[in-house]
């Protein structure tokens, strides 16, 4: 196989033109000579036929041959003639440099160096063996594949990109990176060279179970030895206790990434106050979890530390920002508060206060951040803010009463309203109720045959909400119905959704995050710490989103909120084994020399030598003239 920078047609056309011109010159006399001859030479004898002129012949064929051969060699040198065809063509290589979080681990025998340093050194060694005419593209690979350079011939730019590569926050997605590297090679327009991966090959279990490598013409692996014993935190989660007021239930998960068992110590601090310490035995390659209880209602930072320290310290510390435990102040004005008291006391997020109706003052007319419940009495002033009216007197109701009905029959709940979520009972019985005459700004919540019996309204800014009930749900048969506490719970959620939202706070690694949904019909928001929306997908009954770096993300779905402090590094699960066909290590120097050998200097020198030799032998200063000139020079001396 042969390779030229010119096409075969172009080369033959150029050489053919040069050859035709040279042959034409050789068919002419090479020099003009002055010669004296007799005049009779130009007369022909009578009776003789006229002499026939022969066709011109090349008088010096060897000279022509040498000149054609010399010009052929010079033209081959200009065309960049090489032997070996595609094997010696310029190629495009892609260096996939592992920049996953694990690359920040310290080397066991060199505490001042990391796995990233070793991968950079291997990459530079490979770069020195790449032929100078080949192009290289550097690809940084962690959870995403990010090009660090374009197709480069300048080795200084490539070296700078390698040295500037740093460990990221996510784990390696090797199959995606190799597939992206192969796509870049196909689009380069040159012959495909090697795709080189430099790193230890630590990937997630999900990728290992679905590993598919692209079809690569040449794949090389620069292995990084990472035989390191490491134990680290996988996640730390906190949730408000459902039983103890002012308490967080904390769940800590830790993993042993090494080959021998380890015993680690976990400590929790809230602010500067220790909250607990536990020892965990971690078998090799397995996870264990443990729980703590943290008693606080104030906001603060919950710190989790793992001891002893190991070569990879990034996963030995995690911090959670616990929000303050908000409560909803509820003031109940009633002469018979005992039926209402158990319902409000069941939730620790409610700070209930019961007062007799005579204590109702003018200060309730100001806006309040809680809820005022008026149980069957006429207040001297209408409270501002959120209020619940229970069976108000007919003449003093904030909503006009159309009529009073005894035993109105079954109650029908208005669907698709926040106050009726989960209410499906159709056989609820009421002793007596007021039937309202609602205006256009009121929402019907419950109805009987003759009209609405529960209505609600909200101000335009949403800061003031009101619910009016035409009956007392805490008296009569309805006090034993499941619909009563559920109706009150919906009311409290509607009035103060931030207080009654189920809040979970968790610290885990960046990268791909999946949060299960309790219901597929929930409205979902994924917000960054700055309040900007983050792209997400809903697959099945789970929310999925991705972050490539440490951040804080809030996921709000219906009545639940989970705050993710994505500060832990995303770690690997298994070690990837290269295919048997992959090349290993830095290529040998003699292989690079064979690839980078250029023939054009030798062809140019040989062509020039042939032309100079032909000129000396057949040109103006030929050997014959030199022999004649030599005696003349001697006599002159």
C-alpha positions as CSV (number, residue, x, y, z in Angstrom):
1,X,0.0,0.0,0.0
2,X,1.3,3.5,-0.9
3,X,0.0,6.9,0.1
4,X,0.4,10.3,-1.5
5,X,-0.8,13.7,-0.6
6,X,-1.9,14.0,-4.2
7,X,-4.4,11.8,-5.9
8,X,-3.0,9.3,-8.4
9,X,-4.6,11.2,-11.3
10,X,-3.0,14.5,-10.2
11,X,0.4,12.8,-9.7
12,X,0.4,11.2,-13.2
13,X,-0.8,14.4,-14.8
14,X,2.0,16.4,-13.3
15,X,4.7,13.8,-14.0
16,X,3.4,13.3,-17.6
17,X,3.7,17.0,-18.4
18,X,7.2,17.1,-17.0
19,X,8.2,14.0,-19.0
20,X,6.8,15.2,-22.3
21,X,8.6,18.5,-22.0
22,X,11.9,16.7,-21.2
23,X,11.6,14.3,-24.1
24,X,10.8,17.1,-26.5
25,X,13.9,18.9,-25.5
26,X,16.0,15.7,-26.1
27,X,14.6,15.4,-29.6
28,X,16.2,18.7,-30.5
29,X,20.0,19.3,-30.9
30,X,21.5,19.7,-27.5
31,X,23.9,22.5,-28.7
32,X,24.8,24.6,-31.8
33,X,28.2,24.1,-33.3
34,X,30.0,26.2,-36.0
35,X,31.5,23.9,-38.7
36,X,33.2,24.7,-42.2
37,X,32.1,22.4,-45.0
38,X,32.6,22.4,-48.8
39,X,30.0,24.0,-51.0
40,X,29.6,20.9,-53.1
41,X,28.1,19.2,-50.0
42,X,24.9,21.1,-50.8
43,X,24.8,19.8,-54.5
44,X,23.4,16.5,-55.4
45,X,24.8,14.4,-58.3
46,X,22.5,14.1,-61.3
47,X,20.6,10.8,-61.5
48,X,20.9,10.1,-57.8
49,X,17.7,10.1,-55.8
50,X,17.4,12.9,-53.2
51,X,18.7,11.8,-49.8
52,X,16.0,10.9,-47.3
53,X,16.1,12.6,-43.9
54,X,15.7,10.2,-41.0
55,X,13.5,10.8,-38.0
56,X,15.2,12.4,-35.1
57,X,16.5,10.1,-32.4
58,X,17.3,10.7,-28.8
59,X,21.0,11.0,-28.9
60,X,21.6,10.6,-25.1
61,X,18.9,8.2,-23.8
62,X,20.8,7.6,-20.5
63,X,20.8,11.3,-19.8
64,X,17.1,11.5,-20.4
65,X,16.5,8.5,-18.2
66,X,18.5,10.0,-15.3
67,X,16.6,13.3,-15.6
68,X,13.2,11.7,-15.6
69,X,14.1,9.5,-12.7
70,X,15.4,12.5,-10.7
71,X,12.3,14.6,-11.4
72,X,10.1,11.6,-10.4
73,X,11.9,11.3,-7.1
74,X,11.6,15.1,-6.4
75,X,7.9,15.0,-7.3
76,X,7.3,12.0,-4.9
77,X,9.1,14.0,-2.2
78,X,6.7,17.0,-2.8
79,X,3.7,14.6,-2.8
80,X,4.7,13.2,0.6
81,X,5.1,9.6,-0.6
82,X,4.9,7.0,2.2
83,X,4.9,3.2,2.2
84,X,2.1,1.4,4.1
85,X,-1.0,3.3,3.0
86,X,-3.6,3.9,5.8
87,X,-1.3,2.6,8.4
88,X,1.0,5.6,8.1
89,X,-1.8,8.2,7.4
90,X,-2.4,11.0,9.8
91,X,-4.9,9.9,12.5
92,X,-7.1,11.5,15.1
93,X,-6.9,10.2,18.6
94,X,-9.2,10.9,21.6
95,X,-7.8,10.9,25.1
96,X,-10.6,10.1,27.7
97,X,-9.2,11.4,31.0
98,X,-11.0,10.2,34.1
99,X,-12.0,13.2,36.2
100,X,-14.5,11.4,38.5
101,X,-14.6,12.2,42.2
102,X,-12.6,9.1,43.1
103,X,-9.6,10.5,41.3
104,X,-9.0,12.8,44.3
105,X,-8.0,9.8,46.5
106,X,-4.4,9.8,47.8
107,X,-1.9,7.2,46.7
108,X,-1.1,4.8,49.5
109,X,2.7,4.9,49.0
110,X,2.7,8.6,48.1
111,X,0.6,10.7,50.4
112,X,1.4,13.9,48.5
113,X,0.0,12.6,45.2
114,X,-3.4,11.5,44.0
115,X,-4.9,9.1,41.5
116,X,-5.4,12.2,39.2
117,X,-1.7,12.9,39.3
118,X,-0.9,9.3,38.2
119,X,-3.5,9.5,35.4
120,X,-2.1,12.8,34.2
121,X,1.4,11.2,34.1
122,X,0.2,8.3,32.1
123,X,-1.6,10.6,29.7
124,X,1.5,12.7,29.1
125,X,3.6,9.5,28.5
126,X,1.2,8.4,25.9
127,X,1.1,11.8,24.3
128,X,4.9,11.7,23.8
129,X,4.5,8.5,21.8
130,X,1.9,10.0,19.4
131,X,3.3,10.9,16.0
132,X,3.7,14.6,15.5
133,X,1.4,14.8,12.5
134,X,-1.5,13.1,14.4
135,X,-4.2,15.2,16.1
136,X,-5.4,14.7,19.7
137,X,-8.6,15.7,21.5
138,X,-8.8,15.6,25.3
139,X,-12.1,14.5,26.8
140,X,-12.7,14.9,30.6
141,X,-15.0,12.1,31.8
142,X,-17.1,12.0,35.0
143,X,-20.8,11.9,35.1
144,X,-20.7,13.9,31.8
145,X,-18.2,13.8,28.9
146,X,-16.7,17.3,28.4
147,X,-14.2,18.2,25.7
148,X,-11.2,20.1,27.1
149,X,-9.7,20.8,23.7
150,X,-10.6,20.7,20.0
151,X,-8.6,18.6,17.5
152,X,-5.1,19.8,18.3
153,X,-1.7,19.4,16.7
154,X,0.0,21.7,19.2
155,X,1.3,19.5,22.0
156,X,1.5,22.5,24.4
157,X,-2.2,23.0,24.3
158,X,-2.9,19.3,24.8
159,X,-0.4,19.2,27.7
160,X,-2.0,22.2,29.3
161,X,-5.5,20.6,29.1
162,X,-4.2,17.4,30.7
163,X,-2.4,19.3,33.6
164,X,-5.5,21.5,34.2
165,X,-7.8,18.5,34.7
166,X,-9.1,18.2,38.2
167,X,-11.3,15.6,40.0
168,X,-15.1,16.4,39.8
169,X,-18.0,15.5,42.0
170,X,-19.7,12.7,40.1
171,X,-18.7,9.1,39.3
172,X,-17.4,7.9,35.9
173,X,-19.9,7.2,33.1
174,X,-17.5,5.3,30.9
175,X,-19.8,3.9,28.3
176,X,-21.2,7.4,27.6
177,X,-17.7,8.9,27.4
178,X,-16.4,6.3,25.0
179,X,-19.5,6.6,22.8
180,X,-19.1,10.3,22.7
181,X,-15.4,9.9,21.8
182,X,-16.2,7.6,18.9
183,X,-18.8,10.1,17.6
184,X,-16.2,12.8,17.6
185,X,-13.8,10.6,15.7
186,X,-16.4,9.9,13.0
187,X,-17.0,13.6,12.5
188,X,-13.3,14.6,12.4
189,X,-12.9,13.8,8.7
190,X,-9.5,12.0,9.1
191,X,-8.5,8.4,9.8
192,X,-9.6,7.2,13.2
193,X,-6.7,6.7,15.6
194,X,-6.8,5.4,19.1
195,X,-9.4,6.0,21.8
196,X,-7.4,6.1,25.0
197,X,-8.9,5.8,28.5
198,X,-6.7,6.9,31.4
199,X,-8.0,6.0,34.8
200,X,-8.8,3.2,37.3
201,X,-12.2,2.2,35.7
202,X,-14.5,2.6,38.7
203,X,-18.2,2.7,37.6
204,X,-21.6,2.4,39.1
205,X,-23.5,-0.8,39.4
206,X,-26.3,0.5,37.1
207,X,-23.7,1.1,34.3
208,X,-22.0,-2.2,34.9
209,X,-25.3,-4.1,34.4
210,X,-26.0,-2.2,31.1
211,X,-22.4,-1.8,29.8
212,X,-22.2,-1.5,26.0
213,X,-18.9,-0.3,24.4
214,X,-19.0,1.3,20.9
215,X,-17.2,-0.2,17.9
216,X,-13.7,1.3,18.2
217,X,-11.0,0.7,15.6
218,X,-8.3,0.9,18.3
219,X,-8.9,1.1,22.1
220,X,-6.1,1.6,24.6
221,X,-6.3,1.6,28.4
222,X,-3.8,3.4,30.6
223,X,-4.5,1.7,33.9
224,X,-4.2,3.5,37.2
225,X,-3.6,1.3,40.2
226,X,-6.1,2.3,43.0
227,X,-5.7,-0.5,45.5
228,X,-6.8,1.8,48.3
229,X,-8.7,1.0,51.5
230,X,-11.6,3.5,51.9
231,X,-14.7,3.8,54.0
232,X,-17.1,6.6,53.5
233,X,-20.6,8.1,54.0
234,X,-23.2,7.3,51.4
235,X,-26.0,9.5,52.7
236,X,-27.3,11.3,55.7
237,X,-31.0,11.9,56.0
238,X,-33.2,13.7,58.6
239,X,-37.0,13.7,58.9
240,X,-39.3,15.2,61.5
241,X,-40.4,12.7,64.0
242,X,-44.1,11.8,63.8
243,X,-44.2,11.0,67.6
244,X,-41.8,13.3,69.4
245,X,-42.3,17.0,69.2
246,X,-39.1,18.9,68.4
247,X,-37.2,15.8,67.3
248,X,-35.5,14.8,64.0
249,X,-35.0,11.1,63.1
250,X,-31.6,10.9,61.4
251,X,-30.5,7.9,59.2
252,X,-26.8,7.5,58.3
253,X,-25.5,5.0,55.7
254,X,-21.8,4.1,55.3
255,X,-19.9,1.8,52.9
256,X,-16.7,-0.1,52.9
257,X,-15.0,0.2,49.5
258,X,-12.0,-1.8,50.5
259,X,-11.1,-5.5,50.6
260,X,-10.8,-6.0,54.3
261,X,-13.4,-5.4,57.1
262,X,-13.2,-2.1,59.0
263,X,-14.8,-0.7,62.2
264,X,-15.7,3.0,61.9
265,X,-16.9,5.6,64.3
266,X,-19.8,7.9,63.4
267,X,-20.3,11.2,65.3
268,X,-23.1,13.8,65.1
269,X,-22.8,17.5,66.1
270,X,-25.5,20.1,65.9
271,X,-23.7,23.4,66.0
272,X,-21.2,22.9,68.7
273,X,-23.3,20.4,70.7
274,X,-22.6,16.6,70.3
275,X,-25.7,14.6,69.4
276,X,-24.4,11.1,69.5
277,X,-21.7,8.6,68.5
278,X,-21.9,5.0,67.3
279,X,-19.5,2.3,66.0
280,X,-20.3,0.3,62.9
281,X,-18.7,-2.8,61.6
282,X,-18.4,-2.6,57.8
283,X,-17.7,-5.8,55.8
284,X,-15.7,-5.4,52.6
285,X,-17.8,-4.1,49.7
286,X,-21.0,-3.7,51.8
287,X,-23.1,-0.9,53.3
288,X,-24.5,-0.5,56.8
289,X,-26.9,2.0,58.3
290,X,-27.7,3.4,61.7
291,X,-30.1,5.9,63.3
292,X,-29.8,8.9,65.6
293,X,-32.3,11.2,67.3
294,X,-31.6,14.9,67.3
295,X,-33.7,17.2,69.6
296,X,-34.0,20.7,68.3
297,X,-36.6,23.0,66.9
298,X,-34.1,25.7,65.8
299,X,-32.5,25.9,62.4
300,X,-28.8,24.9,62.2
301,X,-26.2,22.7,60.6
302,X,-26.0,19.0,61.5
303,X,-22.5,17.7,61.0
304,X,-21.7,14.0,60.5
305,X,-18.1,12.7,60.7
306,X,-16.6,9.3,60.1
307,X,-13.4,8.1,61.7
308,X,-10.6,7.0,61.3
309,X,-9.4,9.1,58.3
310,X,-8.4,7.3,55.2
311,X,-6.8,8.3,51.8
312,X,-10.1,9.6,50.4
313,X,-11.4,12.2,52.9
314,X,-14.1,13.7,50.7
315,X,-16.7,11.2,51.9
316,X,-15.8,11.3,55.6
317,X,-17.8,14.4,56.3
318,X,-21.4,15.5,55.6
319,X,-23.4,18.6,56.6
320,X,-27.2,19.0,56.7
321,X,-28.9,22.3,57.0
322,X,-31.9,21.6,59.3
323,X,-34.8,24.1,58.9
324,X,-36.6,25.4,62.0
325,X,-39.6,23.5,63.0
326,X,-42.5,25.9,62.3
327,X,-45.7,25.7,64.2
328,X,-49.1,27.1,63.4
329,X,-50.6,29.2,66.2
330,X,-54.3,28.4,66.5
331,X,-56.6,30.4,68.9
332,X,-60.0,28.8,69.6
333,X,-62.9,30.9,71.0
334,X,-65.4,28.5,72.3
335,X,-67.6,27.8,75.4
336,X,-67.3,24.1,74.8
337,X,-63.7,23.4,73.6
338,X,-63.3,19.8,74.8
339,X,-64.6,18.2,71.5
340,X,-62.1,20.3,69.5
341,X,-59.1,19.9,71.8
342,X,-58.1,16.3,70.9
343,X,-58.1,17.0,67.1
344,X,-55.7,19.9,67.5
345,X,-53.5,18.2,70.1
346,X,-52.8,15.2,67.8
347,X,-50.4,17.2,65.6
348,X,-47.2,18.6,67.3
349,X,-47.0,21.3,64.5
350,X,-50.1,23.0,66.0
351,X,-49.7,25.4,68.9
352,X,-53.4,25.5,70.1
353,X,-54.7,28.0,72.7
354,X,-58.3,27.8,73.9
355,X,-60.1,30.9,75.2
356,X,-63.7,31.7,76.2
357,X,-65.6,33.9,73.9
358,X,-65.6,36.8,76.4
359,X,-61.8,37.2,75.9
360,X,-62.2,38.0,72.2
361,X,-60.7,41.4,71.8
362,X,-60.2,44.0,69.1
363,X,-56.6,42.8,68.5
364,X,-58.0,39.8,66.5
365,X,-59.1,42.3,63.9
366,X,-55.4,42.7,62.9
367,X,-53.8,40.4,60.4
368,X,-52.5,37.2,62.0
369,X,-50.1,34.5,60.8
370,X,-52.1,31.7,62.4
371,X,-55.7,30.6,62.5
372,X,-58.7,31.8,64.6
373,X,-61.6,29.4,65.2
374,X,-64.9,30.9,66.1
375,X,-67.2,28.3,67.6
376,X,-70.9,29.3,67.4
377,X,-70.7,32.9,68.5
378,X,-70.9,36.4,67.0
379,X,-67.6,38.3,67.4
380,X,-67.8,42.1,67.9
381,X,-65.3,42.5,65.0
382,X,-64.4,40.3,62.0
383,X,-61.0,38.8,62.4
384,X,-58.4,39.5,59.7
385,X,-56.2,36.8,58.4
386,X,-57.2,33.1,58.4
387,X,-60.4,32.2,60.2
388,X,-62.7,29.2,60.6
389,X,-66.4,29.9,61.5
390,X,-68.2,27.0,63.0
391,X,-72.1,27.3,62.8
392,X,-72.3,31.1,63.1
393,X,-75.6,32.6,64.2
394,X,-77.9,33.1,61.2
395,X,-78.0,36.9,61.5
396,X,-74.3,37.3,62.1
397,X,-72.8,34.9,59.6
398,X,-70.1,36.3,57.2
399,X,-71.9,34.5,54.5
400,X,-75.7,35.0,54.0
401,X,-77.8,32.1,55.3
402,X,-80.6,31.1,53.1
403,X,-82.4,28.8,55.5
404,X,-81.9,26.4,58.4
405,X,-82.5,22.7,57.7
406,X,-82.9,19.7,60.1
407,X,-81.6,16.3,59.0
408,X,-80.7,17.4,55.5
409,X,-79.6,14.0,54.3
410,X,-76.3,12.9,52.8
411,X,-73.5,15.4,52.3
412,X,-71.8,15.6,48.9
413,X,-68.2,16.8,48.8
414,X,-67.1,19.0,45.9
415,X,-64.3,17.2,44.0
416,X,-60.9,18.6,43.0
417,X,-60.6,21.0,45.9
418,X,-57.7,21.2,48.4
419,X,-60.2,21.1,51.3
420,X,-61.9,17.9,50.0
421,X,-58.8,15.8,49.3
422,X,-59.4,12.2,50.4
423,X,-63.0,12.8,51.3
424,X,-65.1,10.1,49.7
425,X,-67.8,9.4,52.4
426,X,-71.4,9.7,51.0
427,X,-73.4,8.7,54.1
428,X,-72.4,11.5,56.5
429,X,-75.4,12.6,58.6
430,X,-76.0,16.0,60.1
431,X,-78.6,16.9,62.7
432,X,-79.1,20.4,61.5
433,X,-77.2,22.9,59.3
434,X,-77.4,26.3,57.8
435,X,-77.7,26.5,54.0
436,X,-75.8,29.4,52.6
437,X,-76.5,31.7,49.7
438,X,-72.9,32.0,48.3
439,X,-71.7,34.8,46.2
440,X,-69.5,34.6,43.1
441,X,-66.2,34.7,45.1
442,X,-67.0,31.8,47.3
443,X,-66.1,28.1,46.7
444,X,-68.5,25.4,47.5
445,X,-66.9,22.6,49.7
446,X,-69.9,20.5,50.8
447,X,-73.5,20.5,49.7
448,X,-76.8,19.0,50.7
449,X,-79.9,18.8,48.5
450,X,-80.9,22.4,49.3
451,X,-77.6,24.1,48.8
452,X,-74.0,24.5,50.1
453,X,-73.3,23.9,53.8
454,X,-69.5,24.6,53.8
455,X,-68.0,27.4,51.7
456,X,-64.5,29.0,51.5
457,X,-62.9,32.1,50.2
458,X,-59.4,33.6,49.8
459,X,-58.1,37.1,49.3
460,X,-56.5,38.0,46.0
461,X,-53.0,37.9,47.5
462,X,-53.6,34.6,49.2
463,X,-52.7,35.8,52.7
464,X,-56.2,35.7,54.2
465,X,-58.4,32.6,53.9
466,X,-61.8,31.9,55.4
467,X,-63.9,28.8,55.8
468,X,-67.5,28.9,57.0
469,X,-69.3,25.7,58.2
470,X,-73.1,25.7,58.6
471,X,-73.0,23.0,61.2
472,X,-70.7,21.8,64.1
473,X,-68.7,18.8,62.9
474,X,-67.4,18.2,66.5
475,X,-70.9,17.5,67.8
476,X,-73.6,14.9,67.0
477,X,-72.9,11.8,64.9
478,X,-70.3,13.4,62.7
479,X,-67.8,13.7,65.5
480,X,-67.2,10.0,65.1
481,X,-66.8,10.1,61.4
482,X,-63.4,9.8,59.8
483,X,-64.3,12.8,57.5
484,X,-64.1,15.2,60.5
485,X,-60.4,15.0,61.3
486,X,-59.6,14.7,57.6
487,X,-61.6,17.9,56.9
488,X,-59.8,19.8,59.6
489,X,-56.4,18.5,58.4
490,X,-57.1,19.7,54.9
491,X,-58.1,23.0,56.3
492,X,-54.8,23.4,58.2
493,X,-52.8,22.4,55.1
494,X,-54.7,24.9,53.0
495,X,-54.2,27.7,55.4
496,X,-50.5,27.0,56.1
497,X,-49.0,24.7,53.5
498,X,-45.4,25.4,54.5
499,X,-46.0,24.3,58.1
500,X,-47.8,21.1,57.3
501,X,-45.6,20.0,54.4
502,X,-43.7,16.8,55.2
503,X,-40.0,18.0,55.1
504,X,-37.1,15.6,54.6
505,X,-33.5,16.8,54.5
506,X,-30.8,14.6,53.1
507,X,-27.2,14.8,52.2
508,X,-26.0,12.6,49.4
509,X,-23.8,12.7,46.3
510,X,-24.2,14.8,43.2
511,X,-25.1,13.3,39.9
512,X,-28.3,11.5,39.1
513,X,-31.0,11.8,41.9
514,X,-34.2,9.9,42.1
515,X,-37.0,10.8,44.5
516,X,-40.1,8.5,44.8
517,X,-43.5,10.1,44.6
518,X,-46.4,9.1,46.8
519,X,-48.9,9.8,44.0
520,X,-48.4,10.2,40.3
521,X,-50.8,13.2,40.2
522,X,-48.8,15.5,42.4
523,X,-47.5,18.8,41.1
524,X,-43.7,18.7,41.2
525,X,-41.2,21.6,41.5
526,X,-37.4,21.1,41.5
527,X,-35.7,24.3,42.6
528,X,-32.1,25.3,43.1
529,X,-30.8,27.1,46.1
530,X,-31.3,30.4,44.3
531,X,-34.9,29.5,43.5
532,X,-34.4,28.7,39.8
533,X,-36.2,25.7,38.3
534,X,-34.0,22.7,37.5
535,X,-34.9,20.4,34.6
536,X,-36.4,17.0,35.7
537,X,-38.2,14.0,34.4
538,X,-41.0,12.0,35.9
539,X,-40.6,8.3,35.2
540,X,-43.1,5.9,36.7
541,X,-43.7,7.2,40.2
542,X,-40.4,8.9,40.7
543,X,-38.8,12.3,40.0
544,X,-35.3,12.2,38.3
545,X,-32.9,15.1,37.9
546,X,-29.2,15.6,37.5
547,X,-26.6,17.9,39.0
548,X,-22.9,17.8,37.9
549,X,-21.6,19.6,41.0
550,X,-22.2,20.2,44.7
551,X,-25.4,22.1,45.2
552,X,-28.6,22.3,47.3
553,X,-31.9,21.4,45.6
554,X,-35.5,21.4,46.8
555,X,-38.1,19.0,45.4
556,X,-41.7,19.9,46.3
557,X,-44.3,17.4,45.4
558,X,-47.8,17.9,46.8
559,X,-47.7,18.1,50.6
560,X,-44.1,16.8,50.8
561,X,-40.8,18.6,50.4
562,X,-37.3,17.1,50.3
563,X,-34.2,19.2,50.5
564,X,-31.1,17.6,48.9
565,X,-27.7,18.9,50.1
566,X,-25.6,17.3,47.3
567,X,-22.2,17.8,48.9
568,X,-20.9,14.2,49.1
569,X,-18.9,12.9,46.2
570,X,-20.7,10.4,43.9
571,X,-18.9,7.1,44.4
572,X,-18.5,3.9,42.4
573,X,-19.8,0.4,43.0
574,X,-17.7,-2.0,40.9
575,X,-14.4,-2.0,39.0
576,X,-14.6,-2.3,35.2
577,X,-12.5,-4.9,33.4
578,X,-11.2,-3.8,29.9
579,X,-12.0,-6.1,27.0
580,X,-9.2,-8.6,26.0
581,X,-8.7,-6.8,22.7
582,X,-7.8,-3.5,24.3
583,X,-4.2,-2.3,24.1
584,X,-2.5,-1.8,27.4
585,X,-0.1,0.8,28.7
586,X,2.0,3.5,26.9
587,X,3.0,2.4,23.4
588,X,6.7,1.5,22.8
589,X,9.0,4.2,21.3
590,X,10.0,2.1,18.3
591,X,6.3,1.8,17.4
592,X,6.1,5.6,17.3
593,X,9.3,5.8,15.2
594,X,7.9,3.4,12.6
595,X,4.7,5.4,12.4
596,X,6.4,8.7,12.1
597,X,9.1,7.9,9.6
598,X,9.1,10.3,6.6
599,X,10.5,9.4,3.2
600,X,10.4,12.8,1.6
601,X,13.9,13.9,2.8
602,X,15.5,10.8,1.3
603,X,13.6,11.0,-1.9
604,X,14.5,14.7,-2.3
605,X,18.2,14.0,-1.7
606,X,18.3,11.1,-4.1
607,X,16.5,13.0,-6.8
608,X,18.8,16.0,-6.5
609,X,21.8,13.7,-6.6
610,X,20.6,12.1,-9.8
611,X,20.1,15.5,-11.5
612,X,23.4,16.8,-10.4
613,X,25.2,13.6,-11.6
614,X,23.4,13.8,-15.0
615,X,24.4,17.5,-15.3
616,X,28.1,16.7,-14.6
617,X,28.1,13.8,-17.0
618,X,26.1,15.3,-19.9
619,X,25.9,19.0,-19.3
620,X,28.0,22.0,-20.1
621,X,30.9,20.9,-17.9
622,X,31.0,17.2,-19.0
623,X,33.9,14.9,-18.2
624,X,35.3,15.2,-21.7
625,X,35.5,19.0,-21.5
626,X,37.1,18.7,-18.1
627,X,39.8,16.5,-19.6
628,X,40.5,19.0,-22.5
629,X,40.5,21.9,-20.0
630,X,43.0,20.4,-17.7
631,X,46.1,20.5,-20.0
632,X,45.2,24.1,-21.0
633,X,45.2,25.1,-17.4
634,X,48.6,23.4,-16.9
635,X,50.1,25.3,-19.9
636,X,48.8,28.5,-18.6
637,X,50.4,27.9,-15.3
